[in-house]
């Protein structure tokens, strides 16, 4: 996709990417190498102090009116926007403003995620640092579980404790609300923590979490056996042979996907590697989500690694590989790592 050079966006991560600063009430207009950051008086001073040198901060009480004036002066004839960002009312107002200056609107869904789909080395380093901190939090949470197990904590209590370890007790923001699922609740891929689900010895615990480092996200899922030395490594030994069988299938699917994925493949071709392992084992109907998703400033961005994805994988793309099997009313297994494509192959971050 050709990089769009004239576009408008409200997205905070796009604001940060373009200008080095973001807030909850701003609009970005990019015209070639110039960025215009429209915001109100609450944020204008901080924006002027924090944005990149190529950014012009414009304090305004009517962003679209101010943007119209800039577009008219620059004689812009076509403006790209993401239709998923705008309400109907905002779109109609933008359309009227553009019509008044003979500027056509060109909708491109997720255009800014496409713009940043290939990461710079600096971005990759930040994601890697985020994942390193995430893994450290997983380790501390696993150690804490040994002591907590004596009191049979419920999922809500585990969720609360996990958030402390993940944020390093206030140092970092979370990429998303962590997912803590015990036994049957783990069969729900995005389970909500329940005060009724208690953790006991020999249970299955699914833990999916991530933090942000300098706004870049991490993401990891482990499914742990609650016996012996509790940890979140990928080497797990379950008391129930059937649980172990399902775990080993998911682990094989994940490891084969990491081993066989290549640049030049489409997202659906990579998805097919993991899905093929699980389907061959007879559990295809219980793999109910895609194999992965891009990670960066957003926790879910491009490329998509799904059975429908035509996204072509290139070096310096970062995405998750997270197959799973979810058996209703029994348990769920998911194993997730982040990879970056380097020299045509995935490297685990």
C-alpha positions, 0 to 999 in steps of 0.5 A: 500500500502506498503511504498516504501523505495527506490524511486526517485522524483522531486516533491517539496512537496515531497522534503519538506516532506522528507528533510525539504527543497525544490527548483525548481531544485532538485532531491530526492533519498531515500534509506531506511532511507537515503535521498539524495538531489541533487541540483545545486550551486544556492541552495546547501548552503541553502539546507545544512543549512535547510535540516533534519539531515538524508539528504545528500546534493549533489551539482551536474550539472548532477543529474541523473549521481550523482544519478546513482553513489549512486544507484550503490554504494548501489547496488540498484536493483529496483527504484520506480518513479512516471511516471506522474513527468517525461518527456519522455526525462528524463525518457529515460535518467533515464532508460539508467542510471539504465540499466547500473547498472542493476537496474530496474525501477518500475512506481507507479503513485502518490506513494508519495501522498499514502505515506503521505495519513494518516496525523500525528497529527502535519500535522493535526494541521497545516492544522487546523491552516491554515483553521482557518486563512482561515475562518478569511480571509473569515470573513474579506472579507465578512465585506469588501463586505458591503462597496464595494457593493455601487460601484458595484465591478466586479469579477476581483476587488473582486478577487484582494481584496480577495487575500489581505485578504487571504494572510493577506496582505503578511503574507501567500501564497495562496493554489490556485488562489481564485474563485469568481463567481457571478450569472451565472459565479458561474455556472462554478465550476472553474470560471475565474474572469470577469470584466463584472460580477458586484456585486449587491444587491440580487446577488449570490456570490460563493467564494472558497479559501485557504491559506498555513500555514507552507506549509500546505493547507486549502480549503473552499467554501461558497455561499453567499446571497448579502443582509442584513448582508453579511457573509460566514456562512452556514446559508444563506437566498436568496430573490429568493425562487428557489435559496434558494431551490437549496442552501438547497439541497446542504447544506443537501447533505454536512451535510448528508455526514459529518454525515454519512461518516465512516472509512472503506468506500471507496471514492465512497461510501462517494461520493454516500451519497452526490450524492444521496441527489442531485439526489433524488432532481432531480438535479443529472446532475448538480453535475458535479464534485467529492464530495471531495479530500485530502488536505495536502502539495498539495491542491489536493491529496489523498484520492479521494472522487469521484464516481470512487474512491476505496481509503479506508478511514482511521483515520487521513485522511484529505479531503474536502466535497464539493457537488455542483449544477451548473445551466448553465446561472443561478447560481451555489451553492457549500459548502465546508469544510475540515474534518479529520477522527477521531475515525471512523467519520469526524471532521470538521476542 
